[in-house]
Amino acid sequence: MKIYFAASIRGGRDDRKIYEDIIKILQKHGTVLTEHIGNQNLSDGGEYERPDELIFQRDMQFLEECDIVIAEVTTPSLGVGYEIARAELMEKPVLCLFREENGKRLSAMIAGNNKIITERYEDASEIDSLFKKFIASYKNK
């Protein structure tokens, strides 16, 4: 299974440790095409050595290639929202993961979309079971 993992880069990297933990869990189930998201050296400045056009082309290729999309949406990100919308247009199954903390609320554009499965969680220890539940629901459709 090819997994596209989306999470904030330029929108903020406060959750990069959680991204790394989620990627490790997802790697037990398939190939994470975007494992660079969990790179501890990747700052909120993004990939400085790569032009934006190449990042866009690479990520759109990964989206085309993937079987499913998992998006961590606690930290708002224009890029992640764009990736979710593109995945929906491509009819890819999408699971959004959200941690309710410090009064943060999930965007209504995600929470209100019945084509997207959204799961709330408190820490990375819950991700494996949420992922398995998502895969089971996706395979039953």
Helices and strands as residue ranges (DSSP letters): E 2-6, H 16-26, E 31-32, G 35-38, H 52-65, E 68-72, H 78-89, E 94-98, H 108-111, E 117-120, G 124-126, H 127-139
